[in-house]
Amino acid sequence: MTKASIFAFFMIIFVLGISIQETQGQQVCHDLAIKSNCNDSACTNLCKLKWNGSGSCFQNQQVFSCLCNFPCKI
């Protein structure tokens, strides 16, 4: 009974360790693609084509810029 309990305990720890290692997040990189006069659809398409990522316009002081987010290549 004791051997079976110890074995089960270590198997649970082993399985949890493997699943935690696989679920670690990937780093996200950013790039400023369009520095002024951003258009949402153009920004989204550019980021998708160039980095296979997502993009959106944001206000950068007085102009709207395109910020792309994509998975970093490690």
All heavy atoms as TSV, in Angstrom:
chain	resi	resn	atom	element	x	y	z
A	1	MET	N	N	0.820	-1.195	0.000
A	1	MET	CA	C	0.000	0.000	0.000
A	1	MET	C	C	0.866	1.262	0.000
A	1	MET	O	O	0.582	2.210	-0.717
A	1	MET	CB	C	-0.924	-0.037	1.220
A	1	MET	CG	C	-1.845	1.138	1.338
A	1	MET	SD	S	-3.067	1.063	0.036
A	1	MET	CE	C	-3.990	2.504	0.367
A	2	THR	N	N	1.916	1.259	0.797
A	2	THR	CA	C	2.783	2.430	0.894
A	2	THR	C	C	3.529	2.658	-0.411
A	2	THR	O	O	3.644	3.795	-0.869
A	2	THR	CB	C	3.784	2.259	2.041
A	2	THR	OG1	O	3.058	2.008	3.241
A	2	THR	CG2	C	4.622	3.488	2.219
A	3	LYS	N	N	4.022	1.577	-1.030
A	3	LYS	CA	C	4.743	1.719	-2.295
A	3	LYS	C	C	3.827	2.280	-3.382
A	3	LYS	O	O	4.246	3.108	-4.181
A	3	LYS	CB	C	5.332	0.381	-2.729
A	3	LYS	CG	C	6.513	-0.057	-1.909
A	3	LYS	CD	C	7.072	-1.350	-2.446
A	3	LYS	CE	C	8.256	-1.802	-1.601
A	3	LYS	NZ	N	8.839	-3.046	-2.111
A	4	ALA	N	N	2.591	1.820	-3.402
A	4	ALA	CA	C	1.640	2.297	-4.402
A	4	ALA	C	C	1.324	3.780	-4.183
A	4	ALA	O	O	1.215	4.554	-5.140
A	4	ALA	CB	C	0.360	1.475	-4.352
A	5	SER	N	N	1.188	4.202	-2.949
A	5	SER	CA	C	0.904	5.607	-2.649
A	5	SER	C	C	2.077	6.502	-3.037
A	5	SER	O	O	1.883	7.581	-3.609
A	5	SER	CB	C	0.608	5.785	-1.163
A	5	SER	OG	O	-0.528	5.051	-0.796
A	6	ILE	N	N	3.290	6.069	-2.732
A	6	ILE	CA	C	4.475	6.846	-3.081
A	6	ILE	C	C	4.618	6.939	-4.590
A	6	ILE	O	O	4.894	8.004	-5.147
A	6	ILE	CB	C	5.735	6.236	-2.429
A	6	ILE	CG1	C	5.664	6.412	-0.914
A	6	ILE	CG2	C	6.996	6.866	-2.990
A	6	ILE	CD1	C	6.751	5.686	-0.158
A	7	PHE	N	N	4.386	5.826	-5.279
A	7	PHE	CA	C	4.461	5.809	-6.736
A	7	PHE	C	C	3.418	6.753	-7.345
A	7	PHE	O	O	3.724	7.534	-8.258
A	7	PHE	CB	C	4.258	4.381	-7.258
A	7	PHE	CG	C	4.296	4.279	-8.754
A	7	PHE	CD1	C	5.505	4.389	-9.431
A	7	PHE	CD2	C	3.139	4.087	-9.480
A	7	PHE	CE1	C	5.546	4.308	-10.811
A	7	PHE	CE2	C	3.174	4.006	-10.856
A	7	PHE	CZ	C	4.379	4.122	-11.524
A	8	ALA	N	N	2.189	6.726	-6.828
A	8	ALA	CA	C	1.119	7.594	-7.326
A	8	ALA	C	C	1.466	9.064	-7.088
A	8	ALA	O	O	1.242	9.917	-7.955
A	8	ALA	CB	C	-0.205	7.248	-6.659
A	9	PHE	N	N	2.024	9.360	-5.926
A	9	PHE	CA	C	2.426	10.732	-5.609
A	9	PHE	C	C	3.467	11.239	-6.596
A	9	PHE	O	O	3.342	12.337	-7.138
A	9	PHE	CB	C	2.961	10.787	-4.165
A	9	PHE	CG	C	3.503	12.136	-3.793
A	9	PHE	CD1	C	2.645	13.182	-3.502
A	9	PHE	CD2	C	4.865	12.361	-3.733
A	9	PHE	CE1	C	3.143	14.434	-3.154
A	9	PHE	CE2	C	5.375	13.597	-3.392
A	9	PHE	CZ	C	4.505	14.639	-3.104
A	10	PHE	N	N	4.490	10.461	-6.870
A	10	PHE	CA	C	5.532	10.879	-7.800
A	10	PHE	C	C	5.015	10.969	-9.237
A	10	PHE	O	O	5.449	11.830	-10.007
A	10	PHE	CB	C	6.762	9.973	-7.704
A	10	PHE	CG	C	7.612	10.270	-6.513
A	10	PHE	CD1	C	7.733	9.359	-5.475
A	10	PHE	CD2	C	8.272	11.486	-6.402
A	10	PHE	CE1	C	8.506	9.640	-4.362
A	10	PHE	CE2	C	9.056	11.777	-5.296
A	10	PHE	CZ	C	9.164	10.855	-4.272
A	11	MET	N	N	4.088	10.118	-9.596
A	11	MET	CA	C	3.501	10.202	-10.941
A	11	MET	C	C	2.702	11.491	-11.095
A	11	MET	O	O	2.750	12.143	-12.149
A	11	MET	CB	C	2.605	8.984	-11.219
A	11	MET	CG	C	3.388	7.719	-11.507
A	11	MET	SD	S	4.515	7.887	-12.906
A	11	MET	CE	C	3.384	8.063	-14.242
A	12	ILE	N	N	1.974	11.886	-10.057
A	12	ILE	CA	C	1.207	13.136	-10.111
A	12	ILE	C	C	2.152	14.321	-10.249
A	12	ILE	O	O	1.931	15.217	-11.069
A	12	ILE	CB	C	0.305	13.276	-8.870
A	12	ILE	CG1	C	-0.821	12.243	-8.935
A	12	ILE	CG2	C	-0.255	14.686	-8.757
A	12	ILE	CD1	C	-1.638	12.139	-7.671
A	13	ILE	N	N	3.234	14.338	-9.465
A	13	ILE	CA	C	4.221	15.414	-9.554
A	13	ILE	C	C	4.848	15.449	-10.941
A	13	ILE	O	O	5.020	16.520	-11.537
A	13	ILE	CB	C	5.321	15.249	-8.470
A	13	ILE	CG1	C	4.719	15.334	-7.077
A	13	ILE	CG2	C	6.434	16.256	-8.657
A	13	ILE	CD1	C	4.082	16.663	-6.753
A	14	PHE	N	N	5.168	14.282	-11.500
A	14	PHE	CA	C	5.769	14.192	-12.828
A	14	PHE	C	C	4.828	14.753	-13.897
A	14	PHE	O	O	5.225	15.554	-14.745
A	14	PHE	CB	C	6.134	12.734	-13.126
A	14	PHE	CG	C	6.707	12.524	-14.490
A	14	PHE	CD1	C	7.987	12.947	-14.793
A	14	PHE	CD2	C	5.965	11.906	-15.481
A	14	PHE	CE1	C	8.522	12.767	-16.046
A	14	PHE	CE2	C	6.485	11.716	-16.740
A	14	PHE	CZ	C	7.763	12.139	-17.027
A	15	VAL	N	N	3.568	14.362	-13.873
A	15	VAL	CA	C	2.590	14.818	-14.869
A	15	VAL	C	C	2.361	16.320	-14.744
A	15	VAL	O	O	2.302	17.037	-15.750
A	15	VAL	CB	C	1.267	14.036	-14.724
A	15	VAL	CG1	C	0.162	14.662	-15.553
A	15	VAL	CG2	C	1.472	12.584	-15.125
A	16	LEU	N	N	2.255	16.827	-13.525
A	16	LEU	CA	C	2.076	18.267	-13.340
A	16	LEU	C	C	3.300	19.043	-13.829
A	16	LEU	O	O	3.163	20.107	-14.437
A	16	LEU	CB	C	1.805	18.587	-11.870
A	16	LEU	CG	C	0.429	18.188	-11.350
A	16	LEU	CD1	C	0.346	18.451	-9.846
A	16	LEU	CD2	C	-0.671	18.913	-12.084
A	17	GLY	N	N	4.478	18.522	-13.593
A	17	GLY	CA	C	5.700	19.174	-14.059
A	17	GLY	C	C	5.761	19.257	-15.567
A	17	GLY	O	O	6.158	20.279	-16.136
A	18	ILE	N	N	5.357	18.208	-16.233
A	18	ILE	CA	C	5.348	18.211	-17.700
A	18	ILE	C	C	4.313	19.196	-18.231
A	18	ILE	O	O	4.583	19.962	-19.156
A	18	ILE	CB	C	5.076	16.791	-18.246
A	18	ILE	CG1	C	6.283	15.900	-17.987
A	18	ILE	CG2	C	4.772	16.835	-19.738
A	18	ILE	CD1	C	6.047	14.457	-18.361
A	19	SER	N	N	3.128	19.219	-17.650
A	19	SER	CA	C	2.085	20.111	-18.157
A	19	SER	C	C	2.424	21.574	-17.900
A	19	SER	O	O	2.122	22.439	-18.713
A	19	SER	CB	C	0.728	19.764	-17.537
A	19	SER	OG	O	0.756	19.998	-16.145
A	20	ILE	N	N	3.060	21.887	-16.790
A	20	ILE	CA	C	3.449	23.273	-16.513
A	20	ILE	C	C	4.512	23.728	-17.501
A	20	ILE	O	O	4.480	24.849	-17.994
A	20	ILE	CB	C	3.940	23.416	-15.054
A	20	ILE	CG1	C	2.762	23.269	-14.103
A	20	ILE	CG2	C	4.636	24.747	-14.845
A	20	ILE	CD1	C	3.142	23.202	-12.650
A	21	GLN	N	N	5.446	22.865	-17.838
A	21	GLN	CA	C	6.504	23.230	-18.773
A	21	GLN	C	C	5.927	23.519	-20.154
A	21	GLN	O	O	6.362	24.435	-20.833
A	21	GLN	CB	C	7.525	22.101	-18.865
A	21	GLN	CG	C	8.702	22.423	-19.769
A	21	GLN	CD	C	9.695	21.274	-19.820
A	21	GLN	OE1	O	9.423	20.194	-19.328
A	21	GLN	NE2	N	10.821	21.520	-20.416
A	22	GLU	N	N	4.919	22.797	-20.579
A	22	GLU	CA	C	4.333	22.979	-21.902
A	22	GLU	C	C	3.446	24.207	-21.989
A	22	GLU	O	O	3.233	24.733	-23.066
A	22	GLU	CB	C	3.534	21.744	-22.293
A	22	GLU	CG	C	4.392	20.528	-22.545
A	22	GLU	CD	C	3.576	19.300	-22.873
A	22	GLU	OE1	O	2.337	19.401	-22.894
A	22	GLU	OE2	O	4.176	18.244	-23.094
A	23	THR	N	N	2.921	24.692	-20.877
A	23	THR	CA	C	1.990	25.807	-20.921
A	23	THR	C	C	2.649	27.156	-20.659
A	23	THR	O	O	1.960	28.149	-20.506
A	23	THR	CB	C	0.848	25.610	-19.905
A	23	THR	OG1	O	1.408	25.483	-18.597
A	23	THR	CG2	C	0.033	24.384	-20.237
A	24	GLN	N	N	3.963	27.212	-20.606
A	24	GLN	CA	C	4.613	28.494	-20.415
A	24	GLN	C	C	4.364	29.365	-21.639
A	24	GLN	O	O	4.409	28.905	-22.769
A	24	GLN	CB	C	6.111	28.321	-20.200
A	24	GLN	CG	C	6.450	27.723	-18.866
A	24	GLN	CD	C	7.941	27.539	-18.680
A	24	GLN	OE1	O	8.705	27.695	-19.625
A	24	GLN	NE2	N	8.343	27.202	-17.479
A	25	GLY	N	N	4.100	30.640	-21.409
A	25	GLY	CA	C	3.759	31.559	-22.493
A	25	GLY	C	C	4.948	31.910	-23.364
A	25	GLY	O	O	6.093	31.894	-22.928
A	26	GLN	N	N	4.637	32.217	-24.602
A	26	GLN	CA	C	5.669	32.635	-25.535
A	26	GLN	C	C	5.786	34.154	-25.466
A	26	GLN	O	O	4.798	34.856	-25.275
A	26	GLN	CB	C	5.280	32.213	-26.940
A	26	GLN	CG	C	6.347	32.445	-27.964
A	26	GLN	CD	C	5.946	31.905	-29.322
A	26	GLN	OE1	O	4.776	31.728	-29.590
A	26	GLN	NE2	N	6.908	31.646	-30.165
A	27	GLN	N	N	6.991	34.657	-25.629
A	27	GLN	CA	C	7.189	36.098	-25.577
A	27	GLN	C	C	6.561	36.767	-26.793
A	27	GLN	O	O	6.560	36.207	-27.882
A	27	GLN	CB	C	8.666	36.434	-25.519
A	27	GLN	CG	C	9.308	36.100	-24.207
A	27	GLN	CD	C	10.757	36.561	-24.170
A	27	GLN	OE1	O	11.400	36.676	-25.206
A	27	GLN	NE2	N	11.249	36.823	-22.983
A	28	VAL	N	N	6.059	37.966	-26.579
A	28	VAL	CA	C	5.438	38.736	-27.652
A	28	VAL	C	C	6.346	39.919	-27.988
A	28	VAL	O	O	6.750	40.671	-27.108
A	28	VAL	CB	C	4.045	39.248	-27.237
A	28	VAL	CG1	C	3.443	40.118	-28.322
A	28	VAL	CG2	C	3.128	38.087	-26.913
A	29	CYS	N	N	6.678	40.049	-29.257
A	29	CYS	CA	C	7.486	41.170	-29.728
A	29	CYS	C	C	6.575	42.243	-30.308
A	29	CYS	O	O	5.441	41.966	-30.691
A	29	CYS	CB	C	8.478	40.701	-30.792
A	29	CYS	SG	S	9.806	39.706	-30.116
A	30	HIS	N	N	7.083	43.458	-30.395
A	30	HIS	CA	C	6.314	44.596	-30.898
A	30	HIS	C	C	7.150	45.364	-31.915
A	30	HIS	O	O	8.368	45.408	-31.821
A	30	HIS	CB	C	5.953	45.536	-29.746
A	30	HIS	CG	C	5.365	44.852	-28.565
A	30	HIS	ND1	N	4.062	44.408	-28.526
A	30	HIS	CD2	C	5.909	44.501	-27.376
A	30	HIS	CE1	C	3.844	43.838	-27.364
A	30	HIS	NE2	N	4.954	43.878	-26.645
A	31	ASP	N	N	6.460	45.958	-32.872
A	31	ASP	CA	C	7.139	46.801	-33.842
A	31	ASP	C	C	6.199	47.930	-34.250
A	31	ASP	O	O	5.003	47.714	-34.431
A	31	ASP	CB	C	7.558	46.000	-35.068
A	31	ASP	CG	C	8.398	46.819	-36.023
A	31	ASP	OD1	O	9.254	47.581	-35.551
A	31	ASP	OD2	O	8.194	46.694	-37.243
A	32	LEU	N	N	6.753	49.102	-34.392
A	32	LEU	CA	C	5.988	50.257	-34.850
A	32	LEU	C	C	6.064	50.274	-36.374
A	32	LEU	O	O	7.086	50.627	-36.958
A	32	LEU	CB	C	6.580	51.531	-34.252
A	32	LEU	CG	C	5.740	52.780	-34.287
A	32	LEU	CD1	C	4.415	52.561	-33.571
A	32	LEU	CD2	C	6.494	53.923	-33.656
A	33	ALA	N	N	4.979	49.856	-37.029
A	33	ALA	CA	C	5.000	49.664	-38.474
A	33	ALA	C	C	4.719	50.951	-39.244
A	33	ALA	O	O	5.444	51.297	-40.159
A	33	ALA	CB	C	3.989	48.597	-38.867
A	34	ILE	N	N	3.664	51.647	-38.891
A	34	ILE	CA	C	3.298	52.891	-39.557
A	34	ILE	C	C	3.400	53.986	-38.504
A	34	ILE	O	O	2.714	53.946	-37.492
A	34	ILE	CB	C	1.870	52.831	-40.136
A	34	ILE	CG1	C	1.739	51.665	-41.120
A	34	ILE	CG2	C	1.509	54.134	-40.816
A	34	ILE	CD1	C	0.310	51.396	-41.571
A	35	LYS	N	N	4.251	54.955	-38.738
A	35	LYS	CA	C	4.511	55.957	-37.713
A	35	LYS	C	C	3.521	57.128	-37.718
A	35	LYS	O	O	3.459	57.891	-36.768
A	35	LYS	CB	C	5.938	56.471	-37.843
A	35	LYS	CG	C	6.964	55.372	-37.622
A	35	LYS	CD	C	8.355	55.915	-37.547
A	35	LYS	CE	C	9.451	54.925	-37.438
A	35	LYS	NZ	N	9.290	53.623	-37.052
A	36	SER	N	N	2.740	57.285	-38.781
A	36	SER	CA	C	1.735	58.355	-38.813
A	36	SER	C	C	0.630	57.968	-39.794
A	36	SER	O	O	0.808	57.102	-40.648
A	36	SER	CB	C	2.364	59.683	-39.229
A	36	SER	OG	O	2.868	59.608	-40.532
A	37	ASN	N	N	-0.519	58.625	-39.652
A	37	ASN	CA	C	-1.669	58.401	-40.533
A	37	ASN	C	C	-2.070	56.928	-40.598
A	37	ASN	O	O	-2.220	56.347	-41.674
A	37	ASN	CB	C	-1.405	58.939	-41.939
A	37	ASN	CG	C	-1.115	60.417	-41.931
A	37	ASN	OD1	O	-1.600	61.148	-41.073
A	37	ASN	ND2	N	-0.295	60.869	-42.866
A	38	CYS	N	N	-2.234	56.320	-39.464
A	38	CYS	CA	C	-2.576	54.894	-39.398
A	38	CYS	C	C	-4.023	54.654	-39.812
A	38	CYS	O	O	-4.921	55.416	-39.472
A	38	CYS	CB	C	-2.353	54.390	-37.975
A	38	CYS	SG	S	-2.663	52.638	-37.782
A	39	ASN	N	N	-4.219	53.588	-40.560
A	39	ASN	CA	C	-5.536	53.112	-40.967
A	39	ASN	C	C	-5.672	51.705	-40.377
A	39	ASN	O	O	-4.807	50.857	-40.588
A	39	ASN	CB	C	-5.613	53.096	-42.488
A	39	ASN	CG	C	-6.917	52.570	-43.004
A	39	ASN	OD1	O	-7.509	51.670	-42.430
A	39	ASN	ND2	N	-7.363	53.129	-44.112
A	40	ASP	N	N	-6.764	51.436	-39.644
A	40	ASP	CA	C	-6.907	50.159	-38.943
A	40	ASP	C	C	-6.781	48.944	-39.852
A	40	ASP	O	O	-6.076	47.991	-39.540
A	40	ASP	CB	C	-8.242	50.094	-38.199
A	40	ASP	CG	C	-8.159	50.714	-36.824
A	40	ASP	OD1	O	-7.085	50.631	-36.198
A	40	ASP	OD2	O	-9.167	51.283	-36.374
A	41	SER	N	N	-7.448	48.958	-40.992
A	41	SER	CA	C	-7.407	47.794	-41.880
A	41	SER	C	C	-6.020	47.615	-42.493
A	41	SER	O	O	-5.518	46.494	-42.601
A	41	SER	CB	C	-8.472	47.890	-42.967
A	41	SER	OG	O	-8.259	49.039	-43.759
A	42	ALA	N	N	-5.369	48.710	-42.868
A	42	ALA	CA	C	-4.023	48.626	-43.429
A	42	ALA	C	C	-3.033	48.130	-42.374
A	42	ALA	O	O	-2.145	47.328	-42.665
A	42	ALA	CB	C	-3.579	49.988	-43.966
A	43	CYS	N	N	-3.194	48.598	-41.164
A	43	CYS	CA	C	-2.323	48.182	-40.060
A	43	CYS	C	C	-2.476	46.682	-39.797
A	43	CYS	O	O	-1.487	45.953	-39.674
A	43	CYS	CB	C	-2.663	48.985	-38.805
A	43	CYS	SG	S	-1.710	48.548	-37.349
A	44	THR	N	N	-3.707	46.215	-39.719
A	44	THR	CA	C	-3.967	44.797	-39.470
A	44	THR	C	C	-3.382	43.932	-40.582
A	44	THR	O	O	-2.724	42.926	-40.311
A	44	THR	CB	C	-5.482	44.550	-39.359
A	44	THR	OG1	O	-5.998	45.365	-38.310
A	44	THR	CG2	C	-5.787	43.100	-39.058
A	45	ASN	N	N	-3.593	44.332	-41.834
A	45	ASN	CA	C	-3.080	43.554	-42.967
A	45	ASN	C	C	-1.556	43.548	-43.009
A	45	ASN	O	O	-0.940	42.508	-43.265
A	45	ASN	CB	C	-3.634	44.098	-44.286
A	45	ASN	CG	C	-5.112	43.827	-44.438
A	45	ASN	OD1	O	-5.645	42.904	-43.839
A	45	ASN	ND2	N	-5.779	44.651	-45.220
A	46	LEU	N	N	-0.941	44.690	-42.763
A	46	LEU	CA	C	0.516	44.779	-42.785
A	46	LEU	C	C	1.140	43.869	-41.730
A	46	LEU	O	O	2.088	43.131	-42.011
A	46	LEU	CB	C	0.955	46.225	-42.556
A	46	LEU	CG	C	2.466	46.457	-42.466
A	46	LEU	CD1	C	3.129	46.159	-43.805
A	46	LEU	CD2	C	2.746	47.888	-42.041
A	47	CYS	N	N	0.604	43.911	-40.529
A	47	CYS	CA	C	1.155	43.085	-39.444
A	47	CYS	C	C	0.941	41.598	-39.716
A	47	CYS	O	O	1.799	40.774	-39.402
A	47	CYS	CB	C	0.517	43.473	-38.115
A	47	CYS	SG	S	0.932	45.157	-37.612
A	48	LYS	N	N	-0.191	41.253	-40.284
A	48	LYS	CA	C	-0.477	39.850	-40.614
A	48	LYS	C	C	0.481	39.348	-41.689
A	48	LYS	O	O	1.028	38.251	-41.581
A	48	LYS	CB	C	-1.930	39.718	-41.084
A	48	LYS	CG	C	-2.346	38.321	-41.413
A	48	LYS	CD	C	-2.452	37.498	-40.163
A	48	LYS	CE	C	-2.995	36.113	-40.489
A	48	LYS	NZ	N	-2.900	35.216	-39.354
A	49	LEU	N	N	0.716	40.145	-42.728
A	49	LEU	CA	C	1.592	39.735	-43.821
A	49	LEU	C	C	3.066	39.721	-43.420
A	49	LEU	O	O	3.800	38.800	-43.767
A	49	LEU	CB	C	1.410	40.658	-45.025
A	49	LEU	CG	C	0.082	40.545	-45.764
A	49	LEU	CD1	C	-0.028	41.633	-46.813
A	49	LEU	CD2	C	-0.064	39.173	-46.385
A	50	LYS	N	N	3.503	40.738	-42.699
A	50	LYS	CA	C	4.922	40.883	-42.396
A	50	LYS	C	C	5.399	39.951	-41.289
A	50	LYS	O	O	6.472	39.368	-41.379
A	50	LYS	CB	C	5.209	42.338	-42.026
A	50	LYS	CG	C	6.672	42.688	-42.024
A	50	LYS	CD	C	6.874	44.193	-41.936
A	50	LYS	CE	C	8.347	44.544	-41.988
A	50	LYS	NZ	N	8.570	45.978	-41.889
A	51	TRP	N	N	4.586	39.806	-40.203
A	51	TRP	CA	C	5.040	39.013	-39.051
A	51	TRP	C	C	4.074	37.918	-38.645
A	51	TRP	O	O	4.296	37.252	-37.642
A	51	TRP	CB	C	5.249	39.924	-37.848
A	51	TRP	CG	C	6.368	40.884	-38.006
A	51	TRP	CD1	C	7.697	40.616	-37.930
A	51	TRP	CD2	C	6.263	42.272	-38.279
A	51	TRP	NE1	N	8.419	41.754	-38.139
A	51	TRP	CE2	C	7.558	42.797	-38.348
A	51	TRP	CE3	C	5.195	43.135	-38.461
A	51	TRP	CZ2	C	7.817	44.131	-38.602
A	51	TRP	CZ3	C	5.453	44.468	-38.706
A	51	TRP	CH2	C	6.755	44.942	-38.780
A	52	ASN	N	N	2.977	37.749	-39.379
A	52	ASN	CA	C	1.942	36.796	-38.989
A	52	ASN	C	C	1.451	37.117	-37.574
A	52	ASN	O	O	1.289	36.243	-36.731
A	52	ASN	CB	C	2.445	35.350	-39.085
A	52	ASN	CG	C	1.296	34.372	-39.073
A	52	ASN	OD1	O	0.182	34.713	-39.422
A	52	ASN	ND2	N	1.582	33.151	-38.650
A	53	GLY	N	N	1.248	38.409	-37.335
A	53	GLY	CA	C	0.799	38.868	-36.026
A	53	GLY	C	C	-0.442	39.728	-36.150
A	53	GLY	O	O	-1.129	39.713	-37.165
A	54	SER	N	N	-0.720	40.471	-35.101
A	54	SER	CA	C	-1.882	41.353	-35.101
A	54	SER	C	C	-1.414	42.789	-34.925
A	54	SER	O	O	-0.341	43.039	-34.381
A	54	SER	CB	C	-2.835	40.969	-33.967
A	54	SER	OG	O	-2.177	41.108	-32.724
A	55	GLY	N	N	-2.224	43.707	-35.400
A	55	GLY	CA	C	-1.851	45.105	-35.293
A	55	GLY	C	C	-3.050	45.992	-35.036
A	55	GLY	O	O	-4.178	45.633	-35.369
A	56	SER	N	N	-2.783	47.125	-34.428
A	56	SER	CA	C	-3.842	48.089	-34.185
A	56	SER	C	C	-3.245	49.491	-34.118
A	56	SER	O	O	-2.069	49.665	-33.810
A	56	SER	CB	C	-4.599	47.760	-32.901
A	56	SER	OG	O	-3.709	47.792	-31.802
A	57	CYS	N	N	-4.081	50.472	-34.406
A	57	CYS	CA	C	-3.651	51.863	-34.353
A	57	CYS	C	C	-3.795	52.384	-32.931
A	57	CYS	O	O	-4.699	51.994	-32.201
A	57	CYS	CB	C	-4.507	52.705	-35.292
A	57	CYS	SG	S	-4.340	52.269	-37.026
A	58	PHE	N	N	-2.885	53.257	-32.548
A	58	PHE	CA	C	-2.977	53.915	-31.253
A	58	PHE	C	C	-2.498	55.354	-31.412
A	58	PHE	O	O	-1.753	55.666	-32.338
A	58	PHE	CB	C	-2.158	53.172	-30.190
A	58	PHE	CG	C	-0.669	53.328	-30.346
A	58	PHE	CD1	C	0.027	54.247	-29.561
A	58	PHE	CD2	C	0.037	52.581	-31.279
A	58	PHE	CE1	C	1.393	54.397	-29.710
A	58	PHE	CE2	C	1.407	52.734	-31.421
A	58	PHE	CZ	C	2.086	53.642	-30.644
A	59	GLN	N	N	-2.945	56.207	-30.496
A	59	GLN	CA	C	-2.560	57.605	-30.584
A	59	GLN	C	C	-1.192	57.796	-29.942
A	59	GLN	O	O	-0.967	57.476	-28.787
A	59	GLN	CB	C	-3.578	58.502	-29.904
A	59	GLN	CG	C	-3.309	59.967	-30.164
A	59	GLN	CD	C	-4.466	60.852	-29.745
A	59	GLN	OE1	O	-5.450	60.383	-29.209
A	59	GLN	NE2	N	-4.339	62.139	-29.996
A	60	ASN	N	N	-0.261	58.304	-30.740
A	60	ASN	CA	C	1.103	58.567	-30.306
A	60	ASN	C	C	1.306	60.073	-30.369
A	60	ASN	O	O	1.662	60.606	-31.410
A	60	ASN	CB	C	2.084	57.817	-31.215
A	60	ASN	CG	C	3.502	57.898	-30.744
A	60	ASN	OD1	O	3.776	58.400	-29.665
A	60	ASN	ND2	N	4.415	57.410	-31.563
A	61	GLN	N	N	1.052	60.745	-29.283
A	61	GLN	CA	C	1.023	62.212	-29.180
A	61	GLN	C	C	-0.044	62.746	-30.127
A	61	GLN	O	O	-1.211	62.536	-29.874
A	61	GLN	CB	C	2.397	62.810	-29.408
A	61	GLN	CG	C	3.378	62.406	-28.328
A	61	GLN	CD	C	4.664	63.186	-28.365
A	61	GLN	OE1	O	4.791	64.178	-29.062
A	61	GLN	NE2	N	5.627	62.738	-27.596
A	62	GLN	N	N	0.317	63.408	-31.218
A	62	GLN	CA	C	-0.675	64.025	-32.087
A	62	GLN	C	C	-1.025	63.178	-33.315
A	62	GLN	O	O	-1.890	63.561	-34.093
A	62	GLN	CB	C	-0.185	65.402	-32.561
A	62	GLN	CG	C	0.096	66.380	-31.435
A	62	GLN	CD	C	-1.147	66.673	-30.590
A	62	GLN	OE1	O	-2.260	66.710	-31.094
A	62	GLN	NE2	N	-0.933	66.869	-29.300
A	63	VAL	N	N	-0.357	62.046	-33.530
A	63	VAL	CA	C	-0.603	61.209	-34.707
A	63	VAL	C	C	-1.026	59.810	-34.270
A	63	VAL	O	O	-0.824	59.409	-33.130
A	63	VAL	CB	C	0.661	61.105	-35.603
A	63	VAL	CG1	C	1.042	62.462	-36.153
A	63	VAL	CG2	C	1.809	60.507	-34.839
A	64	PHE	N	N	-1.623	59.074	-35.204
A	64	PHE	CA	C	-1.992	57.686	-34.953
A	64	PHE	C	C	-0.952	56.784	-35.604
A	64	PHE	O	O	-0.653	56.920	-36.791
A	64	PHE	CB	C	-3.388	57.381	-35.500
A	64	PHE	CG	C	-4.475	57.908	-34.618
A	64	PHE	CD1	C	-4.956	59.188	-34.773
A	64	PHE	CD2	C	-5.002	57.112	-33.607
A	64	PHE	CE1	C	-5.958	59.692	-33.958
A	64	PHE	CE2	C	-5.995	57.599	-32.778
A	64	PHE	CZ	C	-6.477	58.886	-32.951
A	65	SER	N	N	-0.403	55.858	-34.830
A	65	SER	CA	C	0.634	54.938	-35.303
A	65	SER	C	C	0.121	53.508	-35.248
A	65	SER	O	O	-0.814	53.197	-34.523
A	65	SER	CB	C	1.890	55.068	-34.437
A	65	SER	OG	O	2.379	56.373	-34.455
A	66	CYS	N	N	0.772	52.636	-36.006
A	66	CYS	CA	C	0.403	51.222	-36.064
A	66	CYS	C	C	1.392	50.404	-35.229
A	66	CYS	O	O	2.596	50.439	-35.480
A	66	CYS	CB	C	0.424	50.741	-37.517
A	66	CYS	SG	S	0.114	48.976	-37.698
A	67	LEU	N	N	0.883	49.675	-34.262
A	67	LEU	CA	C	1.707	48.818	-33.422
A	67	LEU	C	C	1.393	47.364	-33.737
A	67	LEU	O	O	0.243	46.936	-33.623
A	67	LEU	CB	C	1.453	49.102	-31.941
A	67	LEU	CG	C	2.289	48.284	-30.967
A	67	LEU	CD1	C	3.768	48.663	-31.094
A	67	LEU	CD2	C	1.811	48.499	-29.543
A	68	CYS	N	N	2.421	46.623	-34.160
A	68	CYS	CA	C	2.263	45.200	-34.462
A	68	CYS	C	C	2.737	44.361	-33.273
A	68	CYS	O	O	3.757	44.660	-32.660
A	68	CYS	CB	C	3.087	44.813	-35.683
A	68	CYS	SG	S	2.558	45.618	-37.191
A	69	ASN	N	N	1.996	43.308	-32.977
A	69	ASN	CA	C	2.339	42.343	-31.939
A	69	ASN	C	C	2.454	40.974	-32.597
A	69	ASN	O	O	1.552	40.559	-33.319
A	69	ASN	CB	C	1.260	42.307	-30.855
A	69	ASN	CG	C	1.019	43.654	-30.243
A	69	ASN	OD1	O	1.947	44.316	-29.811
A	69	ASN	ND2	N	-0.219	44.085	-30.228
A	70	PHE	N	N	3.564	40.283	-32.335
A	70	PHE	CA	C	3.794	39.000	-32.992
A	70	PHE	C	C	4.677	38.126	-32.111
A	70	PHE	O	O	5.407	38.646	-31.266
A	70	PHE	CB	C	4.436	39.195	-34.377
A	70	PHE	CG	C	5.679	40.039	-34.350
A	70	PHE	CD1	C	6.930	39.440	-34.280
A	70	PHE	CD2	C	5.612	41.425	-34.381
A	70	PHE	CE1	C	8.078	40.210	-34.259
A	70	PHE	CE2	C	6.753	42.197	-34.355
A	70	PHE	CZ	C	7.993	41.589	-34.292
A	71	PRO	N	N	4.622	36.796	-32.293
A	71	PRO	CA	C	5.468	35.898	-31.494
A	71	PRO	C	C	6.944	36.097	-31.822
A	71	PRO	O	O	7.312	36.152	-32.986
A	71	PRO	CB	C	5.022	34.497	-31.893
A	71	PRO	CG	C	3.794	34.662	-32.704
A	71	PRO	CD	C	3.721	36.073	-33.167
A	72	CYS	N	N	7.757	36.217	-30.795
A	72	CYS	CA	C	9.208	36.377	-30.993
A	72	CYS	C	C	9.804	35.071	-31.472
A	72	CYS	O	O	9.390	34.000	-31.052
A	72	CYS	CB	C	9.885	36.769	-29.683
A	72	CYS	SG	S	9.368	38.352	-29.037
A	73	LYS	N	N	10.786	35.162	-32.319
A	73	LYS	CA	C	11.547	33.990	-32.763
A	73	LYS	C	C	12.754	33.870	-31.857
A	73	LYS	O	O	13.598	34.745	-31.836
A	73	LYS	CB	C	12.016	34.155	-34.219
A	73	LYS	CG	C	10.896	34.396	-35.191
A	73	LYS	CD	C	10.235	33.132	-35.591
A	73	LYS	CE	C	9.334	33.366	-36.778
A	73	LYS	NZ	N	7.958	33.160	-36.564
A	74	ILE	N	N	12.805	32.787	-31.109
A	74	ILE	CA	C	13.918	32.598	-30.166
A	74	ILE	C	C	14.913	31.612	-30.746
A	74	ILE	O	O	14.608	30.653	-31.326
A	74	ILE	CB	C	13.415	32.124	-28.805
A	74	ILE	CG1	C	12.516	33.193	-28.226
A	74	ILE	CG2	C	14.563	31.817	-27.864
A	74	ILE	CD1	C	11.858	32.812	-26.925
